[in-house]
Amino acid sequence: MNREFLLNIAFLIGINLLIKPLYIFGIDRGVQNALPPGDYGYYFVLFNFTWLFQIVNDFGIAYYNSRNLAQHPQLISKYFPNLLMLKAALTLLFAVFIFIASAAWGYAPWSNALLWFICLNQALTSLVLFLRSNISGLGMYRVDSGLSALDRLLVILIMGAVLWVLPIELRIEHFVWSQTAALSLTGLVAFGVLRGRLGQWQFRWRPAFLRVFFRRSFPYALAVFLMTLYTRVDAVMIERMLPGGKEEAGIYAAAYRLLDAANIIGFLFAGLLLPMFARLLKAGSGADKLAHLSFRILWAMAIPLALFCWYWGEEIMRLLYHRADAYYGEVLGVLMLSFIAMCGMYVYGTLLTANESLRRMNLIFAAGLALNIALNWALIPTHQALGAAAATAATQLAVWLAEMALLRKELRIMPPPSLLLRLAGFVFISWAVAFGASHFWPVHWLGGMLFAAVLIAVAALLLRLVSLGEMRGLMKR
């Protein structure tokens, strides 16, 4: 399984590093730079607002289905038609919730076309994730990897033409409509891949099956809902609590874009690890080794990335955004600290999910939500987007530490002392190198950052966080 993981994660990261950064920094950033300051901020707020209700739209179907099919792939022809009908019903309920909540929050759902297209895109995103959960659950990891980047590739093609070829005055609606088209085509391709694996099937509505499914999937749905709340509520609170909320939300979105870019790799790890952990736990061995291997790889990337954003945040933001200043860099530096904790959650939290330790995890997420709201409430009025960034970093760290304590209790798995020592040494070396390069590099800052990256990569190899020999051995086996 380690060999399969390395092969697939290499393919997965490779294809996503080609496409998703181009989408994030070429298209998404280009749209924000080309629009008035508040327009993208308003889109970012509406996106996060609708994302808060994804529990209704998804109800943990993708997570539950991926784990269950990984252990029982022969059940796909039974599960798929029932769950597809359920997805349709949940989508309608999702739209009702959006209408009620947006009316209560003053977003005028009866006349806000932008809100409804974003809502449609959330529904399509959930549908694509459900279709992909069937594909990954059947073990077609490389196909799933390709589909994970297809919608972004299509948006790149469409919006690339709008931004740089066609004589069109850009509106935020063009960006949203391009996502609608891309997600629709990706869903059709994913269904085409599955069609030959389904055998004879027809749409069914079986209340008895759905009752069992709701009972089993509810912990997954609650976990997704709580995590969504404490990672997405900050943008909505910024817009609601501050006089210039849309502009401040735009600054937060500019920094969050880099966190999203970093999370590409972590999210891909988690999606690939979940069915693998499920199979290894069923077999009774190997999950701890795969978890530690994954964590070492992610840690070797997370620490330098967070340090670079801390020491060169202003320079990075000025490079990316026309309106950026030192404040943009401060928000980025604080926000990217959360990525360190998130990498731990992508690995060890996924292992707990595969182990179905969801009741206790949900208690952790509920506490994290309460902490995040309290910190945002206290920090946003005085520190604005910087306060929200600090609240996010503190919440992610607290949740990760709580998950590690639960992992030790549930599965008796913890990183061995030798690995912890190597990790601590890597953190110290990385900090020393980044600090020195940012303060004493004599020429352009980008050269200093690249020099630091080379030295930190060498440190990761010497400390065997990333061991080429181990990887080659796993590939051969």
N, C-alpha and C positions, 0 to 999 in steps of 0.2 A: 504494500500500500504506500510506503514511503516513496518507492520508485515511481508509482503511478502519480502520486501527488506532485513530485518534482517535475515530471514530464508535463503534466497538465498546467501547473502553475507557471512554468516557463512559457508555454504557449499562451496562456491566459494573460499574463502580464505583458508579453510581447505585443499581442494584438491590441490590447487596451492602451499601452503606452504609445502606440502609433496613432490611435484615433482619438481617445478621450482627452488627452492634453490639448490636441488641436481644437477640439470642440470647446473646451473650457477657456483656453487662453486666446484662441483665434476668433471663435464665434460668440460665445457668451460674453467675454470681455469686450469684444468689438461692438456688440449691441449696446452694452452699458456706456461705453465711451461715446457712441454716436448719438445717444438720446439725452434729453435734458436731465439734470441731476435726480429729480424725484420720480421719473417715469419707471426706471428699472427698480428703484426702491419700492414703489407701489406693487409692481409685479412680484418682487421677492416676498413682500408681506402677504399678498394673496396666495402665492404658492405655498408658503408655510402655513397659512391659515387653513387651506383645504387639506394639506397634508396631515393636520391634526386629527382629521376624521377618517383616516385610512383604515382604522380598526373596523369601521362599518363596511368599507369597500372590500377588504381582504379577509378579515377575521382569522388570521393565522393560517390561511389555506396553503400558501406557498411553502412555509416552513414545515407544517405538518405533512404535506404531501411529499416533499422532497425526502424527508426522513423516512416516511412509511414505505414509499416505493423503493428506496435503496435497500430495504430489508425484505420487501415482498413485491418485486417487479411484476409478477404474474397478475396482480390485481388491478393493473392500469385500466383494462377494459371495463371493469366494474366501477372504479372510482371516477374516471374521467367524465362520463356523461352526467353523473349526479352532481359532481362539483362544478361543472360548467353551468348547469341550470342554477345552482346556488349562487354562482358568481353574478349571473344576470339579475337575480332577485336582490342581492346585496348592493349592486350598482344603483338600482332604483332607490333603495333605502338611503344610500349614500347621498344621492341628489336631494332627497327630502331633508336630510340633516343639514346639508350645505345651505339650502334655502332658508331654513329656520334660523340657523346660527348666524348667517351673514346678515339677515334682516335685523337680528338682535344687536349685532356689532356695528350696524350702520353702513354696510357695504352695498346696500340697494340692489338685492339680487334680481328684482323685477326688471331692471334696466342695465345691468352690468354684464355686457357680453363677454368682456375679458375674464370675469370670474367664472363664467360657465364653460368657456373653452379650456381654462386651467383645470376645472373640475373634470371635464371630459378627458383631458390628458392624464389626470390621476387615475381615472378608471381604466384607461388603456394601459398605463404603466402596470397596474395591478394585474390586468389580464395577461400581459406579456410575461410577468414574473410567474404567474400560475402555469402558463404553457412551458416556460423554461424549467420550472420545478419538476415537471414530468420528464423532461429531457435529461436533466441531471440525475434524477432518481433512477432512470434506466441506465445510467452509466455512460451516456454520450457526452462526456465532459468537454471535448473539443468543439462539438457542435454548439453546446451551451455557451462556451467561451466566445465563439464567433457571434452568436446572437446577442451577447451582452454588449457588444459594440456596434451592432448594425444600426440601431436607431440613431445613435450619435453620428455615424457616418452619413446617414441620409440627411440629417439636419445640417451637417457641414456642407453638403452639396447644395442644398436648397438655399440656406442663408448666405453661403459664400457668393452665390449668384446675386442675391438681393443686396448684399453689402458692397460688392466690388465689381459687378458686371452690369446689372440692370439699372436703368435710370429711374429708380424708385426712391421716394422720400421715406425713410425708414420710420416705422411705427412699432411699438412693442407687440402689437397684434400680429405682425408678420412673423416674429420669433415664435409666438405661441402657436400659430397656425402651422408653421413648419414642423413643430413637435407633433402636432396632431397627425399630419400626413406620415411622418416617419414612424411613429408608434403603430399606426394602422398597418403599414406595410410590414413591419417587423412581426406583428402578431400573425399576419397571414403566412409569412415564411415559417414561423415557429409551428403553426398548425399543420402546414404542409409536411414538415419533418415528422410530426407525430402521427399523421394520418395513416401511414403504413404500419405503425406499431399497434394500432388500436383494435385491429380485427373487426368483427361485427359488433356494432354498437348503435344505440339510438338514445335520443334525449329521454331522460327519465326523471320523475319526481317521486322519490321514495321517502316519505316522512320518517319511517323507522330508521333508515340509514342516516338521514340528516340529523336526527336527534342524537344518535351515537356520535356522529362527526362533531356536532357542536359541543358536546360534552368533552370530547377528547381534544378539540382544537382550541377551546376557550383559553387555556393557559398560554398558548402561543399567541393568540390574538391580544390578550391582556399585556403580554410582554412587549409586543410590537407597539401597542397603544401607549404604554407608559414611556418606552424609549423615545417614541415620536414626540411626545409631549415635552420631555425635558431637553430634547435637542432642537425643537422647532418653535417653541413658544417664545423664545427670546426676541425674534424679529417682530412678532406681533406685539409684544410688550413695548418694544422700542417705539413702534409707530403710534401706539395708544398713549404712552406715558409722556412723550416729549412734544413740545410745540412744533419743532421742525422734524417730526418723526419720520417722514418719508425720506428726507435727505440723509438723516442719521442711519436709517435702515439701509440706505444705499451704500454708505461707508462700511457698515457691518457686512453687507453682502459682498463687497469687494474683497474683504479679508476672508470671508467664509468660502469664497470661490477657491482659494488656495487650499483651505482645509478639505473642501470637497475633492479637489484634485489629488491630494495626498490619500484621501480615504478610498480612492478608486482601488488601490492595491489591497488595502485592508478588507474592503467589502468583497472583493473577488476571492481573497483567501477564505473568508467566512463562508461564502457560497459554495466553494469547492470542498472545504473541510467538513461541512455539516453531514453530507451523506457518507463521507469516508469515516468520520468519527462514529456514525451510527453503525456502520458495518464492523468496525474494529471493536466497539463496545459489545456488540452481539457476539463476536468471536472470542472476546475475553482477554485480549492482549494487544499491545502496540499503540494504543491511543496516546499514552503519555509521551512516547518517543516522537510521534508525529507532532504533538502539541509543542514540545520543547524545540523541535526543529523549526517549526513555523514561527514561533515566537522569536527565536534568535535572528531569523532572516528579517522579520518586521522591525525588531528593535534596532538592528544595524542600519535601517533606513530612517526610522522615526527620530532617533536622537540627533543626528546631524541636521536633519530637515528642520526640526524645532529650533535648534541653535542658530542655524542660518537665518531663519525668520526673526529671531530675537535680536541678533547683532546687525543684520543687514535689512531689517524690515522696511525702513524708510526708502532705501535705495531700490528694493524690489518693487515696492508699490509705485514709486515714481516711474519706474521702467514700464509698468503695466498700465497705469491710469494717468490721464491728462491732468486731472484735478488733484492728484495725491499730494500730501504733505507729510510732515512728521507725525501728525496724529494718526493718519492711515497706518503708518509703520508701527506705532505703538499698539494699535488694535490687532494687527496681524501677529506681532510678536507674542502677545499674551494669548490670543486665541489658539495659535499653533501648539502651545504647550499641551493642550487637551489631546493632541494626536498621539502623544506618548502613551497616555492611559488607554486611548481607544484601541491602539494596536494590541494591548493585552486583552482587552475585551473581545476583539475579533477572533482571537485564538481560544482563550480559556472560557470566555462566555459561550462561544459556539460549542465547546466541549460539554459544558453544563446543559446547553439546550439539547444536544444529542442524547444526553443522559436523562432527559426529561426532568431535570431538577427545577422545574419552572415555578412551582409554588413559592419556594424560598427566593428564587430570582426576582419574582414579581414584587415581593416585599422590599427587596433591595431597590428595584426600579421606582417603586412608590416613594420610598424615602429619598431617592435621588430627585424625583420630581418636586417633592416638597422643598428640598434644599435649593434646587435651581430657582424655583419661583421666589422663595424668600430672598435669595441673593440678588436676583434681578430686581426685585421690588426695592431692595435697599440701595443697590449700586447704580441703576440706570438713571434716576433723577439727577444725581450729582456727577457721575462719570460717563453717562450716555453709552455709546457703543463700546467703549473701553470697559465699562462696568459689566455689560452683558458678556463680553469676552472673558473677563475674569470669573464670572459666575459659571460659564460653560466649562472652563478649565478645572475649577474646583469641584464641580459636580462630577465630571468624568473621572477624576482621580479618586474621589470617594467611592463611586460605584465600582471601579476596577478593584480597589483594595477589598471591598466587601465581597466581590465575586471570587477573589483569590482565597479568602477565608472560607467561603462556602465550598470551593473546589477541594480544599484540604479536608474539610469535614465529610463531603459526599463521596469523593473518589480517592482520597489519600494521595492526591497528586499535587506536587509542588516542584518548582525548579530546584534541582540539586544544589547544594552549597557551592560546589565548584563552578557551576554555571552562574550563580548569583555573584560570585567574586569576579568572574570575567565580565559580567554585565556592568558591575560597579566600576571596574577598571576602564571599560570602554566609555562610560559616561564621563569619567574624569578626564581621560585623554581627549575626548571629543570637545569638552568644554575648554580645556587649555588651548587646543589648537584653534578653535573658533575665536576665542577671546584674543589670542595673540595675532591672528591674521586680521581681525577686524580693527585692532588698535595700532598695529605696527607695519602692516603691508604698505609699501611705499608708493605704489601706483594705483591703477584703477581697482575699485572695490570688487568687481567681478573676478579679476585675476586672483585676488586674495581668497575669495570664496571657493574658487576652483582648486586652488592650492590646498586649502583646508580639506576639501572633499577628498582629494587624493590621499592625504595623510590619514584621514579618518578611515578610508577604505582599507589602507594598509593595516591599520590597527585592528579592524574587524577581522582581517585574514589572520593576523598574528595571534589574536586572542581566540581564534577558531569559532567566532560567532557565525561566520560564513566560511565553511570548510570545503574547498574545492575537491580535496581528496575524498571526503565523506560523500559528497554528491556524486562523484564518479563511481565510487563503490556501490552506492545505492542504485545508480543507473545500471551497472553491470548485473547486479542481483535481480 
